[in-house]
Amino acid sequence: MGESRTELVAWVNDLLQLNYNKIEQCGTGGAYCQIMDSIYGEQPGLSGQATPAKVQNV
């Protein structure tokens, strides 16, 4: 199961040009909004979502 998580994080990082280390970092929802925007283009409701510029591990 660990390998599939690694592959998913690598895909998210590549698609969104992020630097996530764990899939749990997608928990804010910003990455999901960006993925939907990349698939469907900018739709009403997605343009107002805040997306983090940088993610820091705490």
C-alpha positions in Angstrom: 0.0 0.0 0.0 2.9 2.4 0.7 4.0 2.3 -3.0 0.6 3.4 -4.2 0.7 6.4 -1.9 4.1 7.3 -3.1 2.9 7.2 -6.7 -0.1 9.3 -5.9 2.0 12.0 -4.2 4.4 12.0 -7.1 1.5 12.4 -9.5 0.1 15.3 -7.5 3.5 17.0 -7.2 4.1 16.6 -10.9 0.7 17.8 -12.0 0.5 20.8 -9.7 4.2 21.5 -9.3 4.1 21.1 -5.6 6.5 19.5 -3.1 4.2 17.4 -0.9 5.8 14.5 1.0 2.7 12.8 2.3 -0.8 12.5 0.8 -2.2 13.8 4.0 -1.0 17.2 3.0 -3.8 17.3 0.5 -6.2 17.5 3.4 -6.8 21.3 3.0 -8.6 20.7 -0.3 -6.5 23.2 -2.2 -4.8 20.5 -4.3 -8.2 18.9 -5.1 -9.5 22.2 -6.4 -6.4 22.6 -8.5 -6.8 19.1 -9.9 -10.5 19.8 -10.8 -9.5 23.1 -12.4 -6.8 21.4 -14.5 -9.4 18.8 -15.7 -12.4 21.1 -16.3 -10.9 24.5 -16.6 -11.8 27.4 -14.5 -15.5 27.0 -13.5 -17.5 29.4 -11.3 -16.7 28.6 -7.6 -13.2 27.3 -8.2 -11.6 30.7 -8.9 -12.1 31.9 -5.4 -10.3 29.0 -3.7 -7.1 29.9 -1.9 -4.2 27.7 -2.7 -1.0 27.6 -0.7 2.1 29.0 -2.3 4.4 26.8 -0.3 3.8 23.9 2.0 6.0 23.6 5.1 6.3 20.5 7.3 5.6 21.3 10.9 
